[in-house]
Amino acid sequence: MVNETSPEPRAEGRPESRPGAREEAAPGRIVLLTTSHRVAPGLLSWPAWQALRTADTVLCADGAHPQLPYLREAGTAVAEASPTAQELVDACAGGRTVVVVATGEGEPALTDGLARLAGSGRVAMPELELLPASYDLPGARLLDLVQVMDRIRAECPWSSRQTHEGLAKYGIEEAYELVEAIEAGDRAELREELGDVLLQVVFHSRIAEEDPDAPFSVDDVAGGIVAKLIHRHPHVFGDEEAETPEDVKEHWLRTKAEEKQRTSVTEGVPLGQPGLALAAKLASRTRTAGLEVPLPEGEGIGYELLALAVRAEAAGVDPEAALRAAARAYRDAIRAAEGLSA
């Protein structure tokens, strides 16, 4: 006879039901915490800090991970470990939460292993959450470019020997290819050519760091143009007003004149640029300064082209671009005469 206060006898082989058994059987939770190396270490989102503070275990395979000193300073214990997928699942048994601070590669071996376990159907899988702890700011990939250029300069036999003078021709070529992409209206080509022009800036800046007398870095280059833009846009960053593009141009020319303190409007006009562009630039400087300068008289096609370039600039037409457009039409006519498609 069974006493009313005695536990009910259980069938042979049946597990005894006890408080907490359901919690022990719970599969738990895995949080894969990703961070961006382009954001200063320690700057994590609030959900990331919550996950770290409430986790039962925090793991990281990389003992030199830049986030670890900041996590430990904040009181989060981080164990240096690289568990297999099965070991991680086992660590979550009983409803435990394990946070894995991902390395720069994003833990592909671990996530692949978890995917295989889940696909097998033989394992009670924990809840898996991918939690970005920090996000890239606009322009953050520029840091990657600087880092890649730094390594190439140090390790590439060709790049390590380049000079400003040796690279000058590539800057000209890339600028022309950018113009061509713009005129062709090819968006994919435009993006690529902008990258090539940007490479020239970063490459020259990296070379400049090594100058023994007057070194500067890409940060100095960026800082200089930022300061220039702010100074030349008082209607944006200051108290002045500008309602039309003409007002903006007036601000720009006035502040530029204050900065340069030039004695002639021709100063700063590069004489090495294409002839039509050079003529148009000189005409623009002259017209903007309010000078009345008659065109030099002379015989020959050069003086005729000069007059045409000045006339085009006065009409708001870029003579260089206009000639290129006409040249492309001429090229198409030649190909048509040859029986080829444009």
Salt bridges, closest charged atoms under 4 A:
GLU24 OE1 - ARG18 NH2 3.45
GLU129 OE1 - ARG29 NH2 2.56
ASP136 OD2 - ARG38 NH1 2.40
ASP144 OD1 - HIS37 NE2 2.78
ASP144 OD2 - ARG38 NH2 2.58
ASP144 OD2 - ARG141 NE 2.68
ASP150 OD1 - ARG206 NE 2.45
GLU155 OE2 - ARG151 NE 3.28
GLU183 OE2 - ARG324 NH2 2.66
GLU183 OE1 - ARG328 NH1 2.82
GLU210 OE1 - ARG153 NH2 2.85
GLU210 OE2 - ARG206 NH1 2.91
GLU240 OE1 - HIS251 ND1 3.06
GLU240 OE1 - ARG254 NH2 2.87
GLU259 OE2 - HIS231 NE2 3.71
GLU259 OE1 - ARG232 NH2 2.62
GLU313 OE2 - ARG287 NH2 2.45
ASP332 OD1 - ARG331 NH2 3.04
